[in-house]
Amino acid sequence: MCGEVSMDAAKIIENALNEGRKYLMEHEAKSICQQYGMSVTRFKVAKDLNEALKYAKEIGYPVVFKIVSPDIIHKS
């Protein structure tokens, strides 16, 4: 797939650009990496606490919660 951009990856990048961003959120970058066969840590994006707890049970403990916000780009 060298030189080709997957449709899903292109859509993720296009959405970021349409939102005026010059960067990808962590989950977006991980999704693109997965599309090209790279191993990434398991992840889910939750919209509320109940969804986060549900995903934590699915993924298995221990888990790490990180905020997804255009106002907080870098997280350690």
N, C-alpha and C positions, 0 to 999 in steps of 0.2 A: 504494500500500500504506500510505498515511498513516493512522495510527491503528490499524492492524492489526499484531499481533505474529505473526511466522511461527512455525509449530509447532517448527521446529528451534531458533529463538532462545528460545522459551519453555522448551524442554527444557534448554538450556544454563543459563539463569537458574535454573530449578527445581533442577537438579543442584547448582549453587553454593549455593543457599539450604539445600538438604537437607544439605549438608556443613558448614553453619554459617558459610559465608562471606558477607560483605557486599560482596564485590568479585569481579570476573572476572579470570581469568588472561589474559595477553596473547593467547594463541591462541584463547581463548573469545571475547574481545572482537572480534578480527579475523574470526572465523567469523561472528559476528552482523553485523558491518559488511558482509562479502561478501554475506550473504543479502539485504541491502537495497541492493545494487548499488554499494557504495562500493569504490574501489580500495584494496587493501592490498598490502604486500609479500608475496611468496611465502613460505610457512612450512610446516613439518612438525614434528610432535612425535615425537621418537625416544625409545625406552626404553633403548637401550644404544649403545655406540660403533659397532658394526657397522651398526646401523640409521641412526645419524647420518651415517656416511660414505656409505652408500647414498643417503640423501636429498640430501646435499651434491652428489653426482654428478648426481642427477636435476634439482635446482634450478639447478646451475651455480655455479661459483666467481666471485667471492669469496662466502663465506657467513659468517654470524654465528651462534654458538652461545649460547643463553641457557638458564639453568636454569629449570625449571618446578617451583616448590615453594611451598606455602602459607607456608613460613617465610621466603621471600625474595620479597617482592611487587614492590618497585621495583628496576628494573635500569636502568643508564645505558649 
